[in-house]
Every structure is written in structure tokens, then in C-alpha cells.
Amino acid sequence: MAENHTTATDKPVPYSTGDSKITDATIAEMRELAARYPVAQSALLPMLHLVQSVEGRITPEGIEVCADVLGLTGAEVSAVATFYTMYKRRPVGDYHVGVCTNTLCAVMGGDLIFDRLKQHLEVGNDETTEDGKITLEHLECNAACDYAPVMMVNWEFFDDMTPESATQLVDDLRAGAEVKSPRGATICTWREAERVLAGFPDGRADEGPTGGKASLAGLRLARERSWTAPSANGGNGRAAEATVSPEAAAGPRPEDQPGKESGSVHTEDPRKED
């Protein structure tokens, strides 16, 4: 029997809609992806992202098409699609909002942010708002602990968030306002982001910087205090430390971070450095 899922409205969503949006053009793009790899099966992960960009989730039809193109069984493709959490079996809204609730983000306020958003959006974990705009999910570590608490919108980082800035962010997304990540990227829809992850660039890969001062704070302090790490051969580690320029260690200037100008994000960090 086909499995059903529920949304925030508690209406059953058939696992298979019987109305696939995968076209001959999509299949041609899948074959293009397969041709990029020495072993065609290596294209399965980007192909599944392509399915999501078209279908809005991983569907049985998408699994079968991937299997057919790559010469795999449906079970083999399904095993991959159910292993990785970025592949969704439920319909995803225009904006996938993930809140990190792992240890450091939780301690710094991630749990409070997630609870506030559940109340504000009237959805639970991995559920979509009735208007189809926002899918909310708690995420494990986003690997950006120095900016905790961290959120992601369609896999773009939002750093140093608060419950207030998080609710403002989702309100702006639902209102159709242009929203930028603090790191510079303009937020696109989830399906557009999935197409990029599939391997079809949108030309905006260099939009804004990728990090900020917090990631290199330790290096800056080490230089100020003449700290060095021992090297493997017993040296003082200065050769390795010198590979990072003083400019890089200082981090980007505020004017180099266009996302910081967005009213959708929390930009003032009350935690001052020593």
C-alpha cells in the first residue's frame, strides 16, 4: 500500500501523485549529468537533486527514471534517496527553513528559535505552512558553530540569529521581499537551489563573501599574542601560520558583506570579543 504523509493542515499527501512533471527535457539533463562522470552511477546524487527541482520532492516516478538512466534498480536508488536528509519525501515549500538545534546552537538559542518559529508558522518539524511558502525543519550541525545560533534558508547561511530576527526573516520570505544571506547571497526558491545543487549553475556562485571575522578570530588572537602551534617536525609552526595573510586573518570589512545590510537578519552581536 502506498504510504501517505501529512502536512500542517493534516490533509493526506499521497506518496505518489500520479502526475509527474519529469519531461523528456529532464531525462536529457539526467543523461548529461551521467556523462560527466567516468562511472555513470556517480551522477545519482545530483540527479536526485534535479528530480527535486522538478517535482518538489523525491517521487517514485523520479526514482524509477534515475534507475532507468543509470542502469540501477529502483531499490538501489531508493536506498540512497532515503539515506541522505537533503532528499525529501514530502512536498517542500518555496523556502526550506532549517534551524540548527545541535549542541552549541541549542545552547546559544537555537531551541528557542525553533520553538518560536513553530508557534509563529503554526507548523511542526518537517511540515509546510498552509500557503506552501515555508517548510520548517530542525537540522543537525550546520558546521558554522562560530556563528551560533545558525539557520539556513534553501541551504544559505543566516548567522547569529535570534527569535525576533528569525520570525522577521520568515515573514519577509512569505511576503515575497528580497532577502539576502548575511554572507551576501540573494535567496532563491528551494527548487531553484536544487537545480544548482544538481549541477546547473545560476551564475551567482560568487555573490557575496563566504564567511566573516568569527571564523578567523582564533588566528587573529594568536598573531596578536605571538602564539604558534608546534609542527610535526618539532618546529614552532610559523611556516604554516604564515600561509594566511594578515588581510585574510582580519576577515572581511562590513562594506564587503552586503547581506549585513538586510533588515531580515540579526546583525548586532552582543557577545563582544576580549
BELPE-V358625 format. One record per backbone hydrogen bond with DSSP energy under -0.5 kcal/mol. CO is the residue of the C=O (numbers start at 0). NH is the residue of the N-H. Records with the same first field share a line. If there is no record, write none. Layout:
# BELPE-V358625
CO=NH  NH
This chain:
# BELPE-V358625
2=14
4=12
6=9
10=6
11=13
12=4
14=16
20=22
22=26
23=27
24=28
25=29
26=30
27=31
28=32
29=33
30=34
31=35
32=35
33=36
37=39
38=41
39=42
40=43
42=46
43=47
44=48
45=49
46=50
47=51
48=52
49=53
50=53  54
51=55
55=91
56=58
58=62
59=63
60=64
61=65
62=66
63=67
64=68
65=69
66=70  71
72=76
73=77
74=78
75=79
76=80
77=81
79=82  83
83=86
85=87
87=57
93=189
94=96  134
95=97  153
96=136
97=99  151
98=138
101=105
102=106
103=107
104=108  109
105=108  110
108=112
109=113
110=114
111=115
112=116
113=117
114=118
115=119
116=120
117=121  122
123=126
126=135
127=7
128=131
131=93
132=94
133=128  135
134=96
135=125  126
136=98
138=100
143=146
144=147
146=159
148=160
149=99
150=157
151=97  153
152=155
155=152
156=181  182
157=150
161=165
162=166
163=167
164=168
165=169
166=170
167=171
168=172
169=173
170=174
171=175  176
172=175
178=186
180=183
184=180
188=192
189=193
190=194
191=195
192=196
193=197
194=198  199
195=198
198=200
203=206
205=207
211=214
212=215
213=216
215=219
216=220
217=221
218=222
219=223
220=224
221=226
222=225
230=233
234=230
236=240
237=241
239=242
240=243
242=244
244=248
245=249
246=250
247=250
252=255
253=256
255=208  257
256=259
257=260
258=261
261=264
264=266
266=268
267=269
269=271
